[in-house]
């Protein structure tokens, strides 16, 4: 059987130069680094200094036209009409049953122009869904191959980035962005104060042909501040500690945005009805994503079953040993009746039932520095 050819980001050729510890894996059809040095070292760099991620596999879709706003508002759960130019919004896209097609960011570039940033594994599915429901004066364009995306995250990210741009980064609020910025001599970069680590930081969108130069320049200027290249492993442990959902784990066609704990991005009362709204109302309040701590020396992994005294009640969506908190933690989808902090549960790990307790989320909150 012939193996499929993996897609590569513009930075793929750089991966191997970081030494024998660099590990590249198949991630949804992409050849991406799970680590450059070690997951722990990269995780700690982001929590204490800064880390640089290549996330160019993410998908970007342009939506334009005089009906772009109303079209998007029918497709996503958040209220797109509240977006100002140069503002980004986290949202979800549901199917008719209320299940999650994807979670994504909407960037308002101009009055009648938006950019969607979607999960790489869902790009084709999302683009097809959007085209099937397009109506009025709306045009869609998949620009993913033309765009690279770097993320610099951590408490020292702002200081590192400020060395190489004239834009006053302190004035850029969270979920705001600036267009056509020059960074380290590289022009036409969109810089957004967003990220997926629970730390302050920025995401940098630029032409795919400029990505290598910016990657090298940022690592050079950030070296004295501890900036490290980081892979998917640290990205996952970081987002997990901050309880940021991962599509395919906390979100799926079988898990609604409300169940996954992103109700802040679901505007059930917005003026425009959106696809899946009725079913979200029907299923509201049945299941909840909670944090759990395993009180024995065991890690609750994805898919493990969760039990109460009444029997099986749910399952683990994500779980790992927290590098920051030094605890075995998990996220579990269970009925509301068992979701109160302090509730004692059990997790089936192989043939054993391990004690666990519902704990407060997020597990980690950014420190003020």
N, C-alpha and C positions, 0 to 999 in steps of 0.2 A: 504494500500500500504506500503510495507516494505521500510524503509529508508535505503539509502546506507551507508555503513561503510566508514567513512572518513579516509584518509591516515594520518599518524602521522610522524613527524620528530623525530629523536633521542632525542630531547629536550622536547618533549611534556609533560612529567611528571614534568618538572620544571615550566611550565607555571603557575600552580595554586598556587605556593608558594609565588607569589608576591602580593597576597591579593585579596580582593573582587573587585577591580577596573579592574583586568585582564579580558579581554573579548576575547574569542576564537570564531572564525566564520568558516563557510564553505567557503573556498577560492579555487575554482576550484577543489573541491573534497578532499582538505586538511583541517585538523583542525589546524588553524594558529591564532596567537594572533593579534588582531587589535590594542590592546593597553595593557600595563602593569600598567601604572599609569593614564596618560591622553595623548591624541594625541598632545595637545599643549605643555605639559611639555617635551615630548620626542622629538618633533620637535625642540624646543628651545635648548635642550641638544646637539643635533647634530650641530646646527648652532653655538653654543657658546663653547661647551666643546667636548663631544663625546657620541656616542650611539652605542650599540651592537645589531645587528639584527641576528635572526635565519632565514636564507634563504635556508635551507637544502632541501626545496621542489623543487628547481631548478633542471633541468635535465642535466646529463653529459653523453656524448657519445664519446667513443674513436674511432678514425679512424687511421688505420695503413696500411702500405704497400708501395711498391715503386711507385705506382700510386696515393697515397693519395693526394699529392699536386694538381695534374692535375684534379683529381676527384672533390676535394673541389672547385677549381677555376671555374669549370663549374656549380656548384650549388649555389655559393654565389656571392654577388654583389661586394664585395671588392676584392682587389688583394692579394690573399694568398701568391703569390710568393715573396712578399715584406717582409714577416714575417721572423724574425730571431729566432733562438732557444731562449726560455725564453722571448718571446714577445707575447702579446695578441692583438687581432684586433677586433674591433666592425664591424659587417656586417649584412646583411639581406639575406634571402632566398626567392626567388620569384617563383610564379607559371608561367605557360606559358602566362598568360594574364598580367603579370607585377604586380599582386597583391602580398601582402606580406604574405608568409607562416609563417614567424617568424623573429624576430630580435635576434641576438645571439652574443656570443663571441667565437672566435677561438683562442686557445692556442697552440702554436707550442712547443711541449715537446721535440722533437728530429727531426732528419733529415726526418724520414718517419713516424712520430707519432704526432697526433694532438688530442686535446680534445675540443669538442664543449660544450658550456654551453647554454642551451636553456630554454625557458619559460616552467614552469611545465605543464601548461594546454595544451601546444603544443607538449609535448614530444613524445607521441605515433604517432601523425601526422607527426612530423619531422622525426622520426626514420623510419617510413614506406616510406616516400618520399625519404629519403637517400638510403634505401635498394633497392627501385625500380629503382634508377638511377645509382647504383653502377656498375662499370665495371673495368676490368683489375685486377691488383694485389692490392685489397683493402679489408680490413676486418673492420667490424663495431661491436661495443660492447656497449650496454647500461649498464653503471656502476652506474647509479643514486642511486640505493639502497645501494651501498657500500660507497657512498661519502656524507659527511656532509659539509655544507657551512655556515660559520659565516662571518659577515661583521662588521668591526669596522670603524666608520665614524665620521668625525668632526675635528676641528682644533687641538684638543689635542690627536687625535688617534695615531699619530706617536710617541709622547712622552710616552704614556701608553704602546704601544707595544714594544718600544725599551727597556723598563725595563725588559722584559722577553725573549729577544732574542739577540744573539750575532751578527746577521746579521745587517750590517750598513744600516738601512732603508732609510737614506737620499740619498744613492746612487741608490736606486731603483726608476727609473723614472716612470712616469705614463704609464700604459699599458705595464709595464715590470713585470716579476715575477721571483721568485726563488723557486727551488724545493728542497725537502728533508731538510727543515729547522726545527730546534727544537725551539718551543715556549713554555715557561713556563714548561719546562721539557717534553713536548709532542713532539715526533719525527715525521718525515716524513710528514710535513705540506707544502703545496704549498701556498706561500704567494704572492698575486698579488696586485699591486697598482691600483686598480680599484674600482668602486662603482656606486651607483645609487641615490646619494643625492645632488650632486652639491658641495660637500665638499671633501677635501682630505681624504684619507682613504685606507683601505686594505680589501681584501676578502681572507678568509682563507679556503682552501680545505683540508680536512683530512678524515681519516677513520671514518665511522659512529659511531663506538664503542668508539672513543676518544672525541666525541663532548661535552659530558656533562662535562668532566674534564676541557677542555679548556674554555668553557663558564664560569664555576665557577671561574677559576683562573683569567681570564681577568676581570671579574666584581670586584673581590677582589682587584687586583692590581690597577684598575682604579677608585676605589671608591673615593679616595681623589681628583681626577681630575674631578669628576662629571660625570663619565661614567654611563649611564643608559641603562637598557634593553629596546629595542624599538620594536614596532609592525608595522603591515602593514599600519596603519593609517598615522603615521608619515612618513613612507617610501613613501607613495603616495603624501603627501603634499610637502615633500622635493623634490622629483623628478619633481613634477609639477612646483614648483617655478623655478627650473633650466631648465624647458622645455625639459625634457628627456621623450621620447615617451613611452607609455604603450601599449603593444599589446592588441588589443580588443577595444582600444580607438583611439589613434593616428595612429595605424597600424592595418591592417586587410587585408583580401583577396580582399576587395574593395578599399583599400587605398595603393598606391604605396610608396616605400621608398622616392622617390623624392617629392611626395606631402606632406609627413610627415616631411620634412625638414632634412632628414639625407642623403642628396646628397653627403656629404663628404665620406660616406661609400659605394658609388655607383661609380664604375670605368667603365664608359661606353666605355672608350678607351683602356682598358686592352687587351692584346694580345689574351687571351682566351675568346671566347663568352660564356655568361652564360644564363641560362634559364630565360626568361622574358625580356631580353635585348631589343629585337626589339619593344616590346610593350611599354617599358619605353621611347624609342625614340619617338614613335608615340604620347604618351600622355604627354610628357614633356611640362611644361609651362601652363597647363590648370587650375590646382587648387593648392592652397598653404595653408599651415597651418600657421595661424597668431595668435598673442596674442591680446586679447581685454580686455579692462577695462570697466566694467559696472559703469556708473556714478551715478546710483541711489542705494538705499539700497536693492539690490537683488543679488542673486548668479546665474551665468549662469551654469547650470548643463549639464551633458552629454546628448546629444540627442536634446537639445533645438534648435529650428530653428532660423536662422539668416537672417535678411532682410536688403535690401538697399531700396532706393527710387524706384528701378525697381521691387521690389517684393522679394520673397524668393530666397536666393542665396547659402545657406549652412547650417551648423549645428555645434554645440559645441561638441568637442570631450572630453574635460575635463574642469572642472571649480570648483573653490572653493574660500573661503575667505583665502587670503594669510596671514598666521600667522606672517611672517617676515615683509611684506610690508604693512599690514593692509588695503588691497584693495580687492575688488571683481573682480577676474580675470578669464579669460577663454582662451582656445585654440579653434580656429574655423577653419574649412576647408571650404574655399571659393574660387571663381574664382580669378585669378591673377589681373583682372581689379579692384578689390576692396581691394587689399591687401596692399596698401601703408599706411605707418604710418600716423595717423591723420584722416584717412577716418572715417566718421560717419556712424554708423550702428544701427540696433535695434535687440534686442533679444526677442523672444516671451517667456515669462515666465507665464505659465498658460494662462489666457485670456488677459494679458497686453503686450504691446510692450515697452520694457525698452531701454533707450538710452545707446549706447555703442560706443567706439572709438577704432580703431586699434592702438596698442602700440608696442613699440620695445620689442623684445625677445632676450635672455632669460630674464625673469622677475628678476631673481636673479643671481648674479655672486659671486663666492667665493672671500672673502676678503683676501688680502695678509697679513699674520701675521708673 
